[in-house]
Amino acid sequence: MHTVDARGLSCPEPVILTRKAVTAGKLPCQVLVDNPTARENVTRYAQHQGCQVSVAEENGTYTLTLTK
């Protein structure tokens, strides 16, 4: 599974990295972010692209799993 590590990045960078993975057909993939704003923005973008998104949180890191 492809992983996008966007921890430590502020928006819109996590969304841009996610967009690159989605448009390159690298689904399913996991996106790692470390703040709630990035979690919400990446989730919103992925859902807008028709992806299913599941979110898990551990020690301040959110793992968003994107599938078609």
N, C-alpha and C positions, 0 to 999 in steps of 0.2 A: 504494500500500500504506500502510495506517495505521501510524504509529509512536508507540510509547509510550516516552517518554524518562524513565526512572526512575533515571538516574545521580545519585549523591549522596544517594539516599534509603535509609533503613534499613527493614528488614522490620518490619511487614507492608506498608508503602506500595507497593512494586513489585507485590506480589500483588494488592492492592486495585485499582491502576490497570489491571493486566492483566485482572482480573475485569470491570471496567467495559467494557473494549474487547470482550471475548469475549461478554458478555451483550448488548451493543449490536449484535452481528453484524458487527463490524469485522474479519473474517478474510478473507484472511490478514493478519497484522500482524507487525510487528517490535517487540521489547521490548529496550531498551538498558539494561543494568545494569553496575555497575562493581565488584561484589564477588561472590565465589564463593557466599556464602550466599544472596544474592538470586537468583543464577543457578539454584541448586538448588531454591529454593522456588517460583520462577515456573515452572520446568520441571515440577516435581511437580504444581502446580496445573493447568497446561495439559493435561498427560497425563491427569489425573483427569477433565478436562472432555472428553476424547476427541480432543484435538488432537495432531497430530504436531509435534515440536519439533526443530529443528536449531539447533546452537550454533556460532558462530564467535567467535574472540577476536582482538582487535587492539589493541595498546597499552593493555592493561588494561581495555578495554571489551568486554563480551560482547554480541553481537547474537543474540537468540533469535528465530527465525522460526517463527511458529505458523501451522499450516494445519489444516484439518479433514480 
